[in-house]
Amino acid sequence: MPEALTLMLGDVSVTRVTEQRGPGYTPHDLYPDWDAAVLAENRGMMIPGCYDEAAGRFIASIHTWVIRTRHHTILVDSCCGNNKHRPHIPRFHQLDTPFLNRLAAAGVTPESVDFVLCTHLHADHCGWNTRLVDGRWVPTFPNARYVFSKAEHDHWSGPAGREGFNAGVFEDSVLPVIASGQSHLIDGEGSVGDGLTFHPTPGHSPGHVAIRLRGADRQGLFAGDIMHQPLQIVRPDWNSSFCLDPEAARASRRWLLEEAAERAATVFTAHFAQSSAGVVSRRGERFDWRFAE
């Protein structure tokens, strides 16, 4: 699967640019309610692209989505970033990836980005908000407006941002864009422009949002961490180990799946491997998934 992959929604292009991809969490680490029979029943959807049988681990992609409209270049989520101190999550710790080179290969320079939209403020969704220059964290995208939810800001700017697996993320990846005057907070539902709107989907984190893109004749939904793997489409009751509010997370997941199926929207996921995007269909009470190609 190429590092950059482009899909079209009418006259709007959506390009995936990958920071890293490979075996991640074991099933029991990621899903408290893990049942191996669900994987066995859905082998065709999961193997070999989304689950490494030899390693016994899910394959995870960490990437940004680049949206190009007639007016703007927009990033949805900004991956982990380089040089970030993340000792609690070794996969994110002190990285040195060619992510900016990959953006450049997709035709995107830091100066050309108009908006950076964060579904939430976990380490692997806002890391490239900033980069280290002469010992200081500065905004990676100097001309961009960084947009995230007020509820997310309020949560991580408090004690939660200084402890646990997400410790330090607010300080090195969010505060610098606030200090530069480039941040914009949305409280609840909100329009970003260019057919993009925020829809609150709390549960995984307090201020998590899904982002809707209305194209000329099709819709897209950027799902963030509402789902980590395709198995959650057939088992929407499964939460990840990182969901702070289990019932809210299930409700948000159900909303996303129902909305995607009803509107035939393309769902752009944050961590599914293969093409990372696809279409949800409904058969009775069951949801199914087909990857975009």
N, C-alpha and C positions, 0 to 999 in steps of 0.2 A: 504494500500500500504506500503510495507516495507521501512525502512529508507535507506537500501542499496539494490540496484537492479542492476543486471549485464546483459548486452547484449553482444553478440559476433559479431565482424566484421572479419570474417576469423579467424586468429589466434591471433587477438587483442581483449582484453576484455575492456569493458567500463562499469564502475560501478558508479551509482549515490549514493552519500552519502549526506543525507539531514541535513541541519542545522535547518531549521524551515519550517513549512507548516501550512497554515490556512487561514481564511478569510482576505483579504487585502483591496484593493481599491473598492469603489463603481464604477459602470459603468460610471457615469458622471465625477467622479474624474479622472479616468484613460483615458477615450476617449472623447475628445472634440466633436467628430462627432457622439456620441452615438445615436443609434436607437434601441429601445427595440424590434422592429419587427425582427431584425436580431437574437437576442437571441431566440425568439419564434420559428423562422424557424430552429434553430439548437439546440434544446433542447437535442436531443440524444447525441450530441457531448459534451455538456457543463454541463448537470445536471445528476447526482449529483456531479460528480468528480471535475468540474472546476468552478462551480458557486453555492453559498449557497443562495438558494431562501429565506430562513427565515431571513438571515442577509442582503440580498440584496447586497452582495459583491462577487467579484471574489475570488476564492481560489487560492492562490499563493504558489509555492514551491521555496525555496531558497536552493540551493545545489551546490556541486562541482561534476564534472565528473572526475573519476579516470581512466586514460588510462594505461593499462599495455601492453607493447610490449615485444618482446624478449629481449630488451636491457634496457628499462627504465620504470620508474613509473612517470606518468605525471598528474598533476592536471590542469583542465580547470576551471578557476574562483575559487575564494576562499571565497565566501559568505561574511558575515558581520563582523565576529570576535567578541570577547568578550572585554568588558570594553571600547568600543569606544564611544566617546562623539558625539552623533548624535541627538541633541535636535530637529532638524527640522523634523526628521522622527522617531517618538517614537518606531516604530517596530524594529528599528536598534539600539536604544539608550541603552547603558550600559547593554549589554547582558551578560548572564552567561549560556552558553549552553554547553552540553557535546559533542561538535562537534569532538574534537580530540579523544575522546573515541570511537565515531562512526567510525572515520577513522581507529582506531586501530582494531575495530571489523571486518573491511573490509580488514585487513591485511596490513595497511599502517601506518608506524610510521613517525614522522616528518623527521627523519634522512634518511629514505629510498626514499624520493621524489627527483627526479632528475631535473624536470622542473615544474614551475608554469606558466601557460599561461593565461593572462588576456585579455578577449575580449574587455574590456574597464575598466576605473578606477573610476566607481561609487562605492559608499559605500558598496553595497551588492555584489560586484564582486571582491574586492581585500582586504576585511577586515582581513581575516586570513593570509594575507601576513606577518603580524607581530603579536606578542603577548607581553603583558606587563610583564616584568621581572624586579623586584627591581626598579620599577618606570620608566623604560625605555622601549621604543618600540624596539624590536629586531626581526630579521627574524624568523618566525615560523619554516621554513624548512631550516636548516643550510647548507645543501649540495646542495640546488636547485639553478638553474639559473631561474630568474624571467624574463619573456619575455612579452613585450607589445609594442604597436606601438609608434613610435616617435611623430606622430601627437597628440596622446593622452597625452603623456608626456609633450609636449610643451604647450598644452592648459591648463592642470591642474596645471602645475608648475608656471603659471602666476596668475594674479588677480582672475581668475575664481575659482581657488582652495581655495580662502580665503573668499568666499561669497556664499550665497544661500544654497540650500539643500545639496550640496556636500562639504561644507566648512570643512576644516581640514583633509579631507581624504588623500590628497597627503602628508601632513606633517606626519601623523601617520602610514600610510599604504604603502607608496611608497618611501619616502625619506630614511627610514632606510635600505631598500634593495639596494638602490643606494649607500648609504654610506658604506655598507658592501662589495661593489664590485660585487654583485650578479645579477645585472640587465643587461638586453640586449635589446636594442631598435631595432625594425624593421621598416624601412622606406618604406612604400608601400607594395607590394607583398614580401613575404619572406619565406624561408624554415626553419623549426625548426628542421628537421630530423625525422627519424622514420615514414616517410610518411606524416608528418604534415606540412601544409603551412598556412600562413596568407593571407587572401584576404580582402582588405579594403572595409568596408561597412559603410561609414560615414552617419550621419544623426541623429541617436539617440544621439551620441556624436561625436565630430570632428574626433577622431581617432579610432572609433569602428571598430573591425575586426570580420569576420567570420573565423573559423578555419576548414580547410578541412583535413580529415583523409582518406588516401588511404589504404585500406586493401588489402588482397590478391585477393579477388573477389568482394568486396563491398566497398562503400564509406560512410563516415559519414560527416555531417556538423554540427559544433557547432555554434549555432545561436546567442548566447548572447541575447541582448535586441532588436534584429531586430523585434521580436514579443514578446508580453507579455502573450497573451491568444490565444487559437485556433480560436477565431472569426476573427482574423486578416488574417487567411488563406482564409476565404471566403470573407473578406473585406480587401484586402491588401492596400486599400487607407486610412484605419484608422491608424493614428499615435497615440502614447501615449502622454499624457500631458508633458512628459519629453523629447520628441524629439526636439533637438535644431534647426535642419534644416529640415522642413517638406518635401520638395521636394526630398532632398537627402535620407531621411529615406524611402520614398515610393519607390524610385529607388532601394535602397539596398534590401528592402523587396521583390520587384518583382524579382530581380536577384536571391535571395535565393530560392524562390519558383520555379522559372523556372529551376534552376540548380538541385534542389532536385528532381523535377518531371522527368526531362530528364534523370538523372543518377540513378534513383531509390535509392537515397541516404537516409540513416537514418538520420533524423534531431534530434539533441540533444539540447533541449531548456533549457533556464535558469530558467523559472518560470512556465511553464505549470505544473499542478498537474497530478494526475494519474501516468503513467509511465514516464512522462516528455519527452519521445522520441516517434518518429513515422515516418510515411511515407507520403509524399505529392503525390497526383495524380492529373492529369489534365483532365478536360472534357470541351473542347472548350476553352473559356476564363476564366473558373471557376477552382479554385483549391479546392481540398478536402483533408481531414486529417484522418488518421487512427493511433490510438495509438499503439505502440509496446507493447507486453505483455510478 
